[in-house]
Amino acid sequence: MTLPDEAAVSAAAASGGPLRRVVAALQGGAHSRAALARLTGLDRELVDAAVDHLTRLGRVRSELLASGCPQPGCASCPSGRADGAPGCGASAPASAPGPVALTLLPRRPG
């Protein structure tokens, strides 16, 4: 597996609106919400909103990965939201089942 060229991904993700930036970063191989924020230059709160919106639109799928939560809690988890809430859909950080993989889905025709 090759790692994405972070400079190229950052350059591609630096133009357009927040949704386009997040999509470009996901296409470039961003693997966490923290990476999305770093590569796009967007605040973590805006990345959270963009990922949530793309999920509702059916452009992003969240899949629970089989592992435990990090000891420091959601704030240190790659899928954790900017406010420290779980990004995995758990009702509370203590019940969070683990990290989540974000997958960009193809556009639907129409």
N, CA, C and O atoms as a GROMACS GRO file, in nm:
protein
  440
    1MET      N    1   0.085  -0.118   0.000
    1MET     CA    2   0.000   0.000   0.000
    1MET      C    3   0.089   0.124   0.000
    1MET      O    4   0.181   0.135   0.081
    2THR      N    5   0.063   0.215  -0.090
    2THR     CA    6   0.141   0.338  -0.094
    2THR      C    7   0.066   0.449  -0.023
    2THR      O    8  -0.057   0.456  -0.026
    3LEU      N    9   0.141   0.534   0.042
    3LEU     CA   10   0.082   0.647   0.112
    3LEU      C   11   0.061   0.761   0.014
    3LEU      O   12   0.138   0.777  -0.080
    4PRO      N   13  -0.044   0.842   0.036
    4PRO     CA   14  -0.068   0.953  -0.055
    4PRO      C   15   0.042   1.058  -0.043
    4PRO      O   16   0.101   1.074   0.064
    5ASP      N   17   0.068   1.130  -0.152
    5ASP     CA   18   0.160   1.242  -0.152
    5ASP      C   19   0.086   1.358  -0.084
    5ASP      O   20   0.000   1.421  -0.145
    6GLU      N   21   0.121   1.383   0.042
    6GLU     CA   22   0.046   1.480   0.121
    6GLU      C   23   0.047   1.620   0.060
    6GLU      O   24  -0.053   1.691   0.069
    7ALA      N   25   0.157   1.660  -0.001
    7ALA     CA   26   0.163   1.793  -0.063
    7ALA      C   27   0.067   1.802  -0.181
    7ALA      O   28  -0.001   1.903  -0.198
    8ALA      N   29   0.061   1.696  -0.262
    8ALA     CA   30  -0.031   1.696  -0.376
    8ALA      C   31  -0.176   1.695  -0.330
    8ALA      O   32  -0.260   1.765  -0.387
    9VAL      N   33  -0.205   1.615  -0.228
    9VAL     CA   34  -0.342   1.609  -0.175
    9VAL      C   35  -0.380   1.744  -0.116
    9VAL      O   36  -0.491   1.792  -0.138
   10SER      N   37  -0.289   1.806  -0.041
   10SER     CA   38  -0.316   1.937   0.018
   10SER      C   39  -0.345   2.041  -0.089
   10SER      O   40  -0.438   2.121  -0.075
   11ALA      N   41  -0.267   2.039  -0.196
   11ALA     CA   42  -0.288   2.136  -0.304
   11ALA      C   43  -0.422   2.114  -0.371
   11ALA      O   44  -0.493   2.210  -0.400
   12ALA      N   45  -0.459   1.989  -0.396
   12ALA     CA   46  -0.588   1.958  -0.459
   12ALA      C   47  -0.704   1.993  -0.368
   12ALA      O   48  -0.810   2.034  -0.415
   13ALA      N   49  -0.684   1.978  -0.237
   13ALA     CA   50  -0.792   2.001  -0.141
   13ALA      C   51  -0.801   2.147  -0.097
   13ALA      O   52  -0.890   2.182  -0.019
   14ALA      N   53  -0.712   2.231  -0.145
   14ALA     CA   54  -0.709   2.370  -0.099
   14ALA      C   55  -0.800   2.463  -0.177
   14ALA      O   56  -0.813   2.581  -0.142
   15SER      N   57  -0.863   2.413  -0.282
   15SER     CA   58  -0.950   2.502  -0.360
   15SER      C   59  -1.093   2.450  -0.358
   15SER      O   60  -1.117   2.332  -0.337
   16GLY      N   61  -1.186   2.541  -0.378
   16GLY     CA   62  -1.327   2.505  -0.377
   16GLY      C   63  -1.386   2.521  -0.239
   16GLY      O   64  -1.320   2.564  -0.144
   17GLY      N   65  -1.514   2.486  -0.230
   17GLY     CA   66  -1.585   2.496  -0.103
   17GLY      C   67  -1.548   2.382  -0.010
   17GLY      O   68  -1.475   2.291  -0.049
   18PRO      N   69  -1.597   2.386   0.113
   18PRO     CA   70  -1.562   2.284   0.212
   18PRO      C   71  -1.594   2.141   0.167
   18PRO      O   72  -1.514   2.050   0.190
   19LEU      N   73  -1.710   2.120   0.104
   19LEU     CA   74  -1.744   1.984   0.062
   19LEU      C   75  -1.648   1.934  -0.045
   19LEU      O   76  -1.603   1.819  -0.040
   20ARG      N   77  -1.616   2.018  -0.141
   20ARG     CA   78  -1.521   1.979  -0.246
   20ARG      C   79  -1.383   1.952  -0.188
   20ARG      O   80  -1.314   1.861  -0.232
   21ARG      N   81  -1.344   2.032  -0.090
   21ARG     CA   82  -1.213   2.012  -0.027
   21ARG      C   83  -1.208   1.878   0.046
   21ARG      O   84  -1.109   1.805   0.036
   22VAL      N   85  -1.313   1.845   0.119
   22VAL     CA   86  -1.317   1.718   0.192
   22VAL      C   87  -1.319   1.602   0.094
   22VAL      O   88  -1.248   1.503   0.115
   23VAL      N   89  -1.398   1.612  -0.012
   23VAL     CA   90  -1.402   1.505  -0.112
   23VAL      C   91  -1.264   1.486  -0.175
   23VAL      O   92  -1.218   1.373  -0.191
   24ALA      N   93  -1.197   1.596  -0.210
   24ALA     CA   94  -1.064   1.587  -0.270
   24ALA      C   95  -0.965   1.520  -0.175
   24ALA      O   96  -0.882   1.440  -0.218
   25ALA      N   97  -0.973   1.553  -0.048
   25ALA     CA   98  -0.882   1.493   0.050
   25ALA      C   99  -0.911   1.344   0.067
   25ALA      O  100  -0.818   1.264   0.080
   26LEU      N  101  -1.039   1.305   0.068
   26LEU     CA  102  -1.075   1.163   0.077
   26LEU      C  103  -1.026   1.089  -0.047
   26LEU      O  104  -0.975   0.977  -0.037
   27GLN      N  105  -1.042   1.150  -0.164
   27GLN     CA  106  -0.994   1.088  -0.288
   27GLN      C  107  -0.842   1.070  -0.284
   27GLN      O  108  -0.788   0.975  -0.340
   28GLY      N  109  -0.776   1.163  -0.218
   28GLY     CA  110  -0.630   1.158  -0.208
   28GLY      C  111  -0.578   1.065  -0.100
   28GLY      O  112  -0.457   1.047  -0.087
   29GLY      N  113  -0.668   1.005  -0.023
   29GLY     CA  114  -0.625   0.906   0.075
   29GLY      C  115  -0.629   0.950   0.220
   29GLY      O  116  -0.575   0.881   0.306
   30ALA      N  117  -0.692   1.064   0.250
   30ALA     CA  118  -0.705   1.104   0.391
   30ALA      C  119  -0.774   0.993   0.468
   30ALA      O  120  -0.871   0.935   0.419
   31HIS      N  121  -0.724   0.962   0.586
   31HIS     CA  122  -0.772   0.846   0.660
   31HIS      C  123  -0.842   0.879   0.791
   31HIS      O  124  -0.886   0.789   0.862
   32SER      N  125  -0.852   1.006   0.825
   32SER     CA  126  -0.917   1.043   0.951
   32SER      C  127  -0.970   1.185   0.940
   32SER      O  128  -0.935   1.260   0.849
   33ARG      N  129  -1.054   1.220   1.035
   33ARG     CA  130  -1.106   1.358   1.039
   33ARG      C  131  -0.992   1.456   1.066
   33ARG      O  132  -0.992   1.567   1.014
   34ALA      N  133  -0.896   1.416   1.147
   34ALA     CA  134  -0.781   1.502   1.174
   34ALA      C  135  -0.701   1.525   1.046
   34ALA      O  136  -0.657   1.637   1.020
   35ALA      N  137  -0.682   1.420   0.966
   35ALA     CA  138  -0.611   1.434   0.839
   35ALA      C  139  -0.690   1.522   0.743
   35ALA      O  140  -0.632   1.603   0.670
   36LEU      N  141  -0.821   1.507   0.743
   36LEU     CA  142  -0.905   1.592   0.658
   36LEU      C  143  -0.886   1.739   0.694
   36LEU      O  144  -0.873   1.824   0.606
   37ALA      N  145  -0.885   1.769   0.823
   37ALA     CA  146  -0.867   1.908   0.868
   37ALA      C  147  -0.729   1.959   0.826
   37ALA      O  148  -0.717   2.072   0.778
   38ARG      N  149  -0.626   1.878   0.846
   38ARG     CA  150  -0.490   1.920   0.812
   38ARG      C  151  -0.475   1.943   0.662
   38ARG      O  152  -0.417   2.043   0.620
   39LEU      N  153  -0.525   1.850   0.582
   39LEU     CA  154  -0.506   1.857   0.437
   39LEU      C  155  -0.591   1.967   0.371
   39LEU      O  156  -0.549   2.026   0.272
   40THR      N  157  -0.707   1.993   0.426
   40THR     CA  158  -0.797   2.093   0.366
   40THR      C  159  -0.777   2.232   0.422
   40THR      O  160  -0.816   2.331   0.359
   41GLY      N  161  -0.717   2.242   0.540
   41GLY     CA  162  -0.703   2.371   0.605
   41GLY      C  163  -0.830   2.418   0.672
   41GLY      O  164  -0.841   2.533   0.712
   42LEU      N  165  -0.929   2.328   0.684
   42LEU     CA  166  -1.056   2.362   0.746
   42LEU      C  167  -1.053   2.334   0.895
   42LEU      O  168  -0.979   2.246   0.940
   43ASP      N  169  -1.134   2.408   0.972
   43ASP     CA  170  -1.149   2.380   1.114
   43ASP      C  171  -1.211   2.243   1.133
   43ASP      O  172  -1.286   2.196   1.048
   44ARG      N  173  -1.178   2.177   1.246
   44ARG     CA  174  -1.232   2.044   1.272
   44ARG      C  175  -1.385   2.044   1.275
   44ARG      O  176  -1.447   1.948   1.230
   45GLU      N  177  -1.446   2.151   1.327
   45GLU     CA  178  -1.592   2.159   1.333
   45GLU      C  179  -1.651   2.158   1.192
   45GLU      O  180  -1.754   2.095   1.168
   46LEU      N  181  -1.587   2.229   1.099
   46LEU     CA  182  -1.635   2.234   0.962
   46LEU      C  183  -1.614   2.100   0.892
   46LEU      O  184  -1.697   2.058   0.812
   47VAL      N  185  -1.504   2.032   0.922
   47VAL     CA  186  -1.480   1.898   0.869
   47VAL      C  187  -1.589   1.803   0.919
   47VAL      O  188  -1.643   1.724   0.842
   48ASP      N  189  -1.622   1.812   1.048
   48ASP     CA  190  -1.728   1.728   1.104
   48ASP      C  191  -1.860   1.751   1.030
   48ASP      O  192  -1.928   1.656   0.992
   49ALA      N  193  -1.895   1.878   1.010
   49ALA     CA  194  -2.020   1.911   0.941
   49ALA      C  195  -2.018   1.861   0.796
   49ALA      O  196  -2.118   1.810   0.747
   50ALA      N  197  -1.904   1.875   0.729
   50ALA     CA  198  -1.893   1.831   0.589
   50ALA      C  199  -1.905   1.679   0.580
   50ALA      O  200  -1.976   1.628   0.494
   51VAL      N  201  -1.837   1.606   0.668
   51VAL     CA  202  -1.846   1.459   0.667
   51VAL      C  203  -1.988   1.414   0.697
   51VAL      O  204  -2.040   1.324   0.632
   52ASP      N  205  -2.051   1.477   0.796
   52ASP     CA  206  -2.189   1.441   0.829
   52ASP      C  207  -2.282   1.467   0.710
   52ASP      O  208  -2.369   1.385   0.681
   53HIS      N  209  -2.264   1.580   0.643
   53HIS     CA  210  -2.348   1.614   0.528
   53HIS      C  211  -2.323   1.516   0.413
   53HIS      O  212  -2.418   1.469   0.351
   54LEU      N  213  -2.198   1.486   0.384
   54LEU     CA  214  -2.166   1.391   0.278
   54LEU      C  215  -2.221   1.252   0.310
   54LEU      O  216  -2.258   1.178   0.219
   55THR      N  217  -2.225   1.218   0.437
   55THR     CA  218  -2.283   1.088   0.478
   55THR      C  219  -2.433   1.088   0.451
   55THR      O  220  -2.486   0.991   0.397
   56ARG      N  221  -2.502   1.197   0.487
   56ARG     CA  222  -2.646   1.206   0.461
   56ARG      C  223  -2.676   1.202   0.312
   56ARG      O  224  -2.779   1.147   0.270
   57LEU      N  225  -2.588   1.260   0.230
   57LEU     CA  226  -2.607   1.261   0.085
   57LEU      C  227  -2.575   1.125   0.021
   57LEU      O  228  -2.602   1.104  -0.098
   58GLY      N  229  -2.517   1.035   0.099
   58GLY     CA  230  -2.480   0.905   0.045
   58GLY      C  231  -2.347   0.905  -0.027
   58GLY      O  232  -2.317   0.811  -0.101
   59ARG      N  233  -2.266   1.009  -0.007
   59ARG     CA  234  -2.133   1.016  -0.071
   59ARG      C  235  -2.025   0.954   0.015
   59ARG      O  236  -1.921   0.913  -0.037
   60VAL      N  237  -2.047   0.946   0.145
   60VAL     CA  238  -1.949   0.889   0.238
   60VAL      C  239  -2.018   0.782   0.322
   60VAL      O  240  -2.131   0.799   0.368
   61ARG      N  241  -1.947   0.672   0.340
   61ARG     CA  242  -1.996   0.565   0.426
   61ARG      C  243  -1.902   0.554   0.545
   61ARG      O  244  -1.780   0.558   0.529
   62SER      N  245  -1.959   0.538   0.664
   62SER     CA  246  -1.881   0.517   0.785
   62SER      C  247  -1.891   0.371   0.823
   62SER      O  248  -2.001   0.317   0.836
   63GLU      N  249  -1.776   0.308   0.842
   63GLU     CA  250  -1.774   0.168   0.883
   63GLU      C  251  -1.696   0.154   1.012
   63GLU      O  252  -1.583   0.201   1.023
   64LEU      N  253  -1.756   0.088   1.107
   64LEU     CA  254  -1.689   0.062   1.233
   64LEU      C  255  -1.576  -0.037   1.210
   64LEU      O  256  -1.596  -0.143   1.150
   65LEU      N  257  -1.458  -0.003   1.257
   65LEU     CA  258  -1.344  -0.093   1.249
   65LEU      C  259  -1.338  -0.177   1.376
   65LEU      O  260  -1.372  -0.130   1.484
   66ALA      N  261  -1.296  -0.298   1.362
   66ALA     CA  262  -1.291  -0.390   1.477
   66ALA      C  263  -1.169  -0.360   1.561
   66ALA      O  264  -1.060  -0.412   1.534
   67SER      N  265  -1.186  -0.278   1.661
   67SER     CA  266  -1.080  -0.252   1.759
   67SER      C  267  -1.143  -0.175   1.873
   67SER      O  268  -1.259  -0.134   1.866
   68GLY      N  269  -1.068  -0.156   1.976
   68GLY     CA  270  -1.118  -0.086   2.092
   68GLY      C  271  -1.094   0.063   2.083
   68GLY      O  272  -1.022   0.112   1.996
   69CYS      N  273  -1.154   0.135   2.175
   69CYS     CA  274  -1.136   0.279   2.181
   69CYS      C  275  -1.000   0.313   2.240
   69CYS      O  276  -0.946   0.237   2.319
   70PRO      N  277  -0.944   0.429   2.201
   70PRO     CA  278  -0.818   0.471   2.261
   70PRO      C  279  -0.839   0.507   2.407
   70PRO      O  280  -0.946   0.556   2.444
   71GLN      N  281  -0.738   0.484   2.489
   71GLN     CA  282  -0.749   0.512   2.632
   71GLN      C  283  -0.781   0.658   2.664
   71GLN      O  284  -0.864   0.683   2.752
   72PRO      N  285  -0.719   0.756   2.596
   72PRO     CA  286  -0.752   0.895   2.631
   72PRO      C  287  -0.893   0.937   2.591
   72PRO      O  288  -0.938   1.044   2.631
   73GLY      N  289  -0.964   0.856   2.513
   73GLY     CA  290  -1.101   0.888   2.475
   73GLY      C  291  -1.112   0.942   2.334
   73GLY      O  292  -1.017   0.939   2.256
   74CYS      N  293  -1.231   0.991   2.302
   74CYS     CA  294  -1.265   1.032   2.165
   74CYS      C  295  -1.180   1.147   2.113
   74CYS      O  296  -1.156   1.155   1.993
   75ALA      N  297  -1.135   1.235   2.200
   75ALA     CA  298  -1.057   1.348   2.154
   75ALA      C  299  -0.928   1.304   2.086
   75ALA      O  300  -0.874   1.376   2.002
   76SER      N  301  -0.877   1.185   2.122
   76SER     CA  302  -0.754   1.136   2.060
   76SER      C  303  -0.780   1.036   1.949
   76SER      O  304  -0.686   0.990   1.884
   77CYS      N  305  -0.906   1.002   1.925
   77CYS     CA  306  -0.941   0.904   1.823
   77CYS      C  307  -0.944   0.971   1.686
   77CYS      O  308  -0.994   1.083   1.675
   78PRO      N  309  -0.892   0.905   1.580
   78PRO     CA  310  -0.895   0.965   1.448
   78PRO      C  311  -1.036   0.997   1.398
   78PRO      O  312  -1.053   1.089   1.318
   79SER      N  313  -1.136   0.924   1.444
   79SER     CA  314  -1.272   0.953   1.400
   79SER      C  315  -1.344   1.048   1.494
   79SER      O  316  -1.458   1.087   1.467
   80GLY      N  317  -1.280   1.086   1.605
   80GLY     CA  318  -1.343   1.174   1.703
   80GLY      C  319  -1.373   1.311   1.646
   80GLY      O  320  -1.299   1.364   1.563
   81ARG      N  321  -1.483   1.368   1.694
   81ARG     CA  322  -1.524   1.500   1.647
   81ARG      C  323  -1.444   1.608   1.721
   81ARG      O  324  -1.382   1.581   1.824
   82ALA      N  325  -1.446   1.728   1.668
   82ALA     CA  326  -1.369   1.838   1.724
   82ALA      C  327  -1.408   1.868   1.868
   82ALA      O  328  -1.324   1.911   1.948
   83ASP      N  329  -1.535   1.846   1.902
   83ASP     CA  330  -1.581   1.876   2.038
   83ASP      C  331  -1.555   1.762   2.135
   83ASP      O  332  -1.599   1.768   2.250
   84GLY      N  333  -1.484   1.656   2.091
   84GLY     CA  334  -1.454   1.542   2.177
   84GLY      C  335  -1.560   1.435   2.174
   84GLY      O  336  -1.546   1.333   2.241
   85ALA      N  337  -1.667   1.456   2.098
   85ALA     CA  338  -1.773   1.356   2.086
   85ALA      C  339  -1.726   1.244   1.994
   85ALA      O  340  -1.637   1.265   1.911
   86PRO      N  341  -1.785   1.125   2.008
   86PRO     CA  342  -1.744   1.015   1.921
   86PRO      C  343  -1.787   1.039   1.777
   86PRO      O  344  -1.897   1.088   1.752
   87GLY      N  345  -1.700   1.006   1.683
   87GLY     CA  346  -1.733   1.017   1.542
   87GLY      C  347  -1.786   0.887   1.487
   87GLY      O  348  -1.811   0.875   1.367
   88CYS      N  349  -1.804   0.789   1.574
   88CYS     CA  350  -1.843   0.655   1.532
   88CYS      C  351  -1.992   0.629   1.547
   88CYS      O  352  -2.039   0.518   1.519
   89GLY      N  353  -2.066   0.728   1.592
   89GLY     CA  354  -2.209   0.710   1.606
   89GLY      C  355  -2.252   0.661   1.743
   89GLY      O  356  -2.371   0.639   1.766
   90ALA      N  357  -2.159   0.643   1.834
   90ALA     CA  358  -2.195   0.599   1.968
   90ALA      C  359  -2.272   0.710   2.039
   90ALA      O  360  -2.254   0.828   2.007
   91SER      N  361  -2.355   0.674   2.134
   91SER     CA  362  -2.434   0.775   2.205
   91SER      C  363  -2.349   0.856   2.301
   91SER      O  364  -2.386   0.968   2.336
   92ALA      N  365  -2.237   0.803   2.344
   92ALA     CA  366  -2.147   0.873   2.434
   92ALA      C  367  -2.007   0.815   2.418
   92ALA      O  368  -1.992   0.700   2.376
   93PRO      N  369  -1.904   0.894   2.450
   93PRO     CA  370  -1.768   0.844   2.433
   93PRO      C  371  -1.744   0.711   2.506
   93PRO      O  372  -1.671   0.626   2.455
   94ALA      N  373  -1.803   0.694   2.622
   94ALA     CA  374  -1.780   0.571   2.697
   94ALA      C  375  -1.836   0.448   2.626
   94ALA      O  376  -1.786   0.337   2.646
   95SER      N  377  -1.938   0.467   2.542
   95SER     CA  378  -1.998   0.354   2.473
   95SER      C  379  -1.949   0.341   2.330
   95SER      O  380  -1.999   0.257   2.254
   96ALA      N  381  -1.852   0.424   2.292
   96ALA     CA  382  -1.801   0.421   2.155
   96ALA      C  383  -1.735   0.286   2.126
   96ALA      O  384  -1.647   0.244   2.201
   97PRO      N  385  -1.777   0.218   2.020
   97PRO     CA  386  -1.725   0.086   1.991
   97PRO      C  387  -1.589   0.085   1.923
   97PRO      O  388  -1.526  -0.021   1.916
   98GLY      N  389  -1.540   0.196   1.874
   98GLY     CA  390  -1.409   0.196   1.812
   98GLY      C  391  -1.400   0.296   1.698
   98GLY      O  392  -1.495   0.368   1.670
   99PRO      N  393  -1.284   0.299   1.632
   99PRO     CA  394  -1.266   0.394   1.523
   99PRO      C  395  -1.350   0.358   1.401
   99PRO      O  396  -1.395   0.245   1.386
  100VAL      N  397  -1.369   0.456   1.316
  100VAL     CA  398  -1.454   0.443   1.198
  100VAL      C  399  -1.373   0.473   1.073
  100VAL      O  400  -1.294   0.567   1.071
  101ALA      N  401  -1.392   0.392   0.969
  101ALA     CA  402  -1.331   0.419   0.838
  101ALA      C  403  -1.429   0.500   0.756
  101ALA      O  404  -1.546   0.465   0.746
  102LEU      N  405  -1.380   0.608   0.696
  102LEU     CA  406  -1.463   0.689   0.607
  102LEU      C  407  -1.430   0.650   0.465
  102LEU      O  408  -1.314   0.653   0.424
  103THR      N  409  -1.531   0.612   0.388
  103THR     CA  410  -1.512   0.570   0.250
  103THR      C  411  -1.592   0.660   0.158
  103THR      O  412  -1.713   0.675   0.175
  104LEU      N  413  -1.526   0.719   0.061
  104LEU     CA  414  -1.593   0.801  -0.038
  104LEU      C  415  -1.659   0.708  -0.140
  104LEU      O  416  -1.594   0.622  -0.198
  105LEU      N  417  -1.787   0.728  -0.162
  105LEU     CA  418  -1.863   0.645  -0.255
  105LEU      C  419  -1.876   0.717  -0.389
  105LEU      O  420  -1.871   0.840  -0.394
  106PRO      N  421  -1.894   0.642  -0.497
  106PRO     CA  422  -1.913   0.706  -0.628
  106PRO      C  423  -2.042   0.787  -0.631
  106PRO      O  424  -2.137   0.757  -0.559
  107ARG      N  425  -2.043   0.889  -0.715
  107ARG     CA  426  -2.163   0.970  -0.731
  107ARG      C  427  -2.273   0.886  -0.792
  107ARG      O  428  -2.248   0.798  -0.875
  108ARG      N  429  -2.394   0.914  -0.751
  108ARG     CA  430  -2.509   0.846  -0.810
  108ARG      C  431  -2.547   0.917  -0.941
  108ARG      O  432  -2.544   1.039  -0.948
  109PRO      N  433  -2.582   0.840  -1.042
  109PRO     CA  434  -2.625   0.906  -1.166
  109PRO      C  435  -2.753   0.985  -1.143
  109PRO      O  436  -2.836   0.947  -1.060
  110GLY      N  437  -2.768   1.094  -1.215
  110GLY     CA  438  -2.892   1.168  -1.205
  110GLY      C  439  -2.868   1.305  -1.170
  110GLY      O  440  -2.962   1.384  -1.157
   0.00000   0.00000   0.00000
